[in-house]
Amino acid sequence: MSEQPRKPAQGSDPVRPDQARPQDDQRHEVPSAPDGDAVHPWRPGSTAPARGVPAADVSRPAQDAPPRHPEVDPAQAAVFGRPVGVSGSFQPGSDERAPGVEQAPPPPDALVKAFGRPQGSAESLQREPGETPPAHPAAEPASFWSDRGDQDPWRNPSASSVIGPPAVPEATPEAAPEPGPGPLLSAREVLFGRRVRPRSLAALAGVAVLLAGVGGFVGRITAEEGNPLTNPDVTLAEVEPGVDRPSGGVSAVARRIVPAVVSVEVHVGAQGGSGSGVVIDGDGYIVTNNHVVSMAADTPGATVSAVFSDGSRVPARIVGRDVKTDLAVIKVEVANPTVAQLGRSGDLAVGDQVIAVGSPLGLASTVTTGIVSSVHRPVRLAGEGTDTNAVVDAIQTDAAINPGNSGGALVDGNGAVVGINSGIRTIGSGGEGGSIGLGFAIPIDDVRRIAQELIRTGRAAHADLGVNAKSVNDGTTDGAQVLNVRDGGSAAGAGIAEGDVIIRVGDRKVSTADELVVAVDRHRVGETVPVTVVRQGRELVLDVALR
C-alpha cells in the first residue's frame, strides 16, 4: 500500500517551500535525538520527514540548545583536517601559503569575470559556522511548482509514469536515384538516325583511321620480329652418300646444282665486293664465307644482295658469322627457292671427281671440274681487309677456283654438296708464274654443324685448349710446341706446361700448330679428350676438359 501524505497537525502552520524562513538558507544543525528515539531524519527507520517535506509533528529545537557533534577520529582528522595555521574552511586575505598547503594558480580572467564576486565585494564563497549572511534585497519568491499541485508528477511521488512518443531521428530527404544507362544506339542510328552530331562522327572516323594506322605499323614490326633470322627448328637435309662415282654426267649435275647457287654482292658506299653462296634451307638461308660479307657486318648503310641464276636480285640480311671457320649465313625472303642437297665430306676419297660452282671474277653460274687432291689439309684462311682468322681442315681440289668462287659449292658426282669453296694458292710475281690450280673447300660436315648453330643462335661455339703453340721439327718428332699456357684455360687445368710438344689430340695426329687447331676444333665444348705431349724426351698422356 502506498503511504498517504500526512496532514498537518492542528495548531501548526505548515510551511510551504516558497515561504521558507530566511534562516533556512543557512546550514541547519539537526539535533541528536536521545537514545532510543527514532525521530532523527538520517537514522534508518526514522519517520521524520526529510528537508523540504512538510511535517506537522516535528518541532524545531530550541535556539539555545547546543549542537551535538560526533567525536572526530584522530586518524581521519590527520588526513582531512585543516592544515596548521588555518582556522576556517578558507583563509581569505592572505597571499602567503600556509605550511603544507598546495594552492592552485589563480583562475583565468574569463572565469573570474563570469563566476566571481561583484567588484568591490569582500564576501567569500564559504562562510564560517554561525556567520550571519549579508542582507540581500528581497526578491519575489520563485515559483518552483506548477498550478497542478499534487497532480504534478514531479511533486507527487505516487504519480504514475507516462510513456511519451519514441525519440526518432528526423526524416531525411531521400537521395535522388542515380540515372540508369541510356538506350544503346545501333550502327544505323549512329550513321543515319541523326542521333550523333556530324562533328562527332568525323572525330570518331579520324580516331578509327589513326588506330588502324598505328595497328598496321605495330603489326608490321611484330611480324618482322616474329620472323627472326635465327630459327631453332631448322634441320639441314642429307642425302645418301654416293657409292659409285661415275666419271660422266657433269651436265646433269650442273643443271641440278646451278639454281641453288647464288652470287652474293656487297656494297659499302662506293666500294663493293662479290662472292658466292649456296641455298641450304627452304626458308631462304644461304651459307657463304665470312670474308665475303664481313665488310658489311658492322658498317651502317651497307647492303647485301643475292642474285639467283635466273637474274632475280633479292636483298639479304646477315644471320650470323664465324671468323674461326670463315663461314657466314645470310637470309633472303623468297618463295620456294631451289635448295641444294648436302652430302658427307667424310666419305670423300682422294681422286673422287668434284665440281665447283660459283661466280668467279663476277661470272655467275660458272662450273668447273676436277678431283679431290687431298683431304684433312690444315689451311689457314685470312682474308685481306676482313676479320677472318681461321684454320680449317680443308678439302684440296684441282678444280679451277678463282676469286669470286668463295662461298660457292663443291659437289660430288651425284650432285650433293661436299664442301664450301673458300681459298686458293698461287705462285709467282711480276711476269712469271700464275695459278697453280690448288683450291680449298671447307668440309660440309663442319659446315652443317656451324650453319645450324648460326641459324639457331647467331653464333658458333668452339673448343679451346688454352695454349699458344708453334710448329717444331727436331728431326725425330714433329709437333706443336707450347709457347705459353693461359691461366684458367683447359691446358692449365690438365697440367700442360710451357715447352711441352703436343703430338696427338684424341685420335688425330698433330704435326704442326695448324693441325693442333683443327684437331681441337673437331671436339665439342665440355668434352674431355686425351692429349699426348712430349716432355723432356718422355711421352705423357693428359686428360684435358675442353672449354
Sequence and secondary structure as in RCSB ss.txt:
>XXXX:A:sequence
MSEQPRKPAQGSDPVRPDQARPQDDQRHEVPSAPDGDAVHPWRPGSTAPARGVPAADVSRPAQDAPPRHPEVDPA
QAAVFGRPVGVSGSFQPGSDERAPGVEQAPPPPDALVKAFGRPQGSAESLQREPGETPPAHPAAEPASFWSDRGD
QDPWRNPSASSVIGPPAVPEATPEAAPEPGPGPLLSAREVLFGRRVRPRSLAALAGVAVLLAGVGGFVGRITAEE
GNPLTNPDVTLAEVEPGVDRPSGGVSAVARRIVPAVVSVEVHVGAQGGSGSGVVIDGDGYIVTNNHVVSMAADTP
GATVSAVFSDGSRVPARIVGRDVKTDLAVIKVEVANPTVAQLGRSGDLAVGDQVIAVGSPLGLASTVTTGIVSSV
HRPVRLAGEGTDTNAVVDAIQTDAAINPGNSGGALVDGNGAVVGINSGIRTIGSGGEGGSIGLGFAIPIDDVRRI
AQELIRTGRAAHADLGVNAKSVNDGTTDGAQVLNVRDGGSAAGAGIAEGDVIIRVGDRKVSTADELVVAVDRHRV
GETVPVTVVRQGRELVLDVALR
>XXXX:A:secstr
         TT     GGG  GGGGS        TT    TTSTT  S  TTS  SS     TTS        HH
HHHHHS  TT  SS  TT  S  TT        HHHHHHHS  TT    SS  TT              S TTGG
G TTT TT                            HHHHHHSS S HHHHHHHHHHHHHHHHHHHHHHHHHHHH
HS S  TT         SS  S  HHHHHHHHGGGEEEEEEEETTEEEEEEEEE STTSEEEE HHHHHHHHS T
T EEEEE TTS EEEEEEEEEETTTTEEEEEE  SS     B  GGG  TT EEEEEE GGG TTEEEEEEEEEE
EEEEEE  TTS   EEEEEEEE S   TT TT EEE TTS EEEEEEEEEEE  TTS EEEEEEEEEEHHHHHHH
HHHHHHHSS       EEEEEEE SS EEEEEEEE TTSHHHHHT  TT EEEEETTEE  SHHHHHHHHHTS T
T EEEEEEEETTEEEEEEEE  
